[in-house]
Amino acid sequence: MVDAAQIKEHAEVVGSDDAHVGTVDHMDGSDRIKLTRRDAEAHGEHHYIPLEWVESIEGDRVRLNKTGEEAEAQWQGDSGQSKGSTASM
């Protein structure tokens, strides 16, 4: 598992396919990342991804072990629901 302390605010989050997923707002507790709501992909809402999805941290880029599409389908929004309500984490 990666060291959460290495995840920096405003780092780009990309999927395993290099697709842009979002931008880090900050760590939310010790086990999930809060993404900014300003990205086009966010549609004005904060989204959260679990730290266990992080494959590596490469400078100012957080790489996930899921594709961008998978991450967006399974991330949690402010409401606590995933985008694809049938998707599981």
C-alpha positions in Angstrom: 0.0 0.0 0.0 1.2 3.5 -0.7 2.0 6.1 2.0 -1.0 8.5 2.2 1.4 11.3 3.3 2.9 11.3 -0.2 -0.5 12.3 -1.7 -0.4 16.1 -2.2 -3.2 18.6 -2.6 -3.8 19.5 -6.3 -2.1 16.3 -7.5 -3.7 14.9 -10.7 -5.4 11.5 -10.3 -5.3 9.2 -13.3 -6.6 5.8 -14.1 -4.5 2.8 -15.0 -5.2 3.8 -18.6 -3.8 7.4 -18.0 -7.4 8.8 -18.2 -7.8 11.9 -16.0 -10.1 11.1 -13.1 -9.8 14.2 -11.0 -7.6 16.4 -8.8 -6.8 15.8 -5.1 -8.5 18.2 -2.8 -7.1 16.5 0.3 -7.0 13.2 2.2 -10.2 12.6 4.0 -9.1 10.7 7.1 -6.4 8.1 6.6 -8.1 5.9 4.0 -9.8 7.9 1.3 -9.0 10.8 -1.1 -11.4 13.7 -1.6 -11.3 15.0 -5.1 -12.0 18.7 -6.0 -15.4 19.5 -7.4 -14.0 21.9 -10.0 -13.0 19.3 -12.5 -15.4 18.8 -15.4 -15.7 15.1 -14.5 -16.9 16.1 -11.0 -20.0 17.9 -12.2 -19.7 20.3 -9.3 -19.6 17.6 -6.6 -16.8 16.3 -4.4 -16.0 12.6 -5.0 -14.1 10.2 -2.8 -11.9 7.3 -3.7 -10.4 4.8 -1.3 -6.7 4.7 -0.8 -6.7 1.0 -1.7 -7.3 2.1 -5.3 -3.9 3.9 -5.5 -1.4 1.9 -7.4 1.5 4.4 -7.2 2.4 8.0 -6.7 4.6 9.5 -9.3 5.5 13.1 -8.3 2.3 15.2 -8.6 0.4 12.3 -10.2 -1.6 9.7 -8.3 -2.1 6.5 -10.5 -5.0 4.2 -9.7 -5.3 0.4 -10.2 -8.6 1.0 -12.0 -9.2 2.6 -15.4 -10.6 6.1 -15.4 -14.0 4.8 -16.4 -14.1 2.2 -13.6 -13.0 4.8 -11.0 -15.8 7.2 -12.1 -18.4 4.5 -12.1 -17.4 3.4 -8.5 -16.4 6.6 -6.7 -18.6 8.0 -3.9 -20.1 11.4 -4.1 -21.0 13.8 -1.3 -24.3 12.0 -1.0 -22.5 8.7 -0.2 -23.7 7.0 -3.4 -21.5 5.7 -6.1 -22.1 7.0 -9.6 -23.1 3.6 -10.8 -25.2 2.5 -7.8 -24.8 -1.2 -8.7 -21.0 -0.9 -8.8 -19.1 -2.2 -5.8 -15.8 -1.0 -4.4 
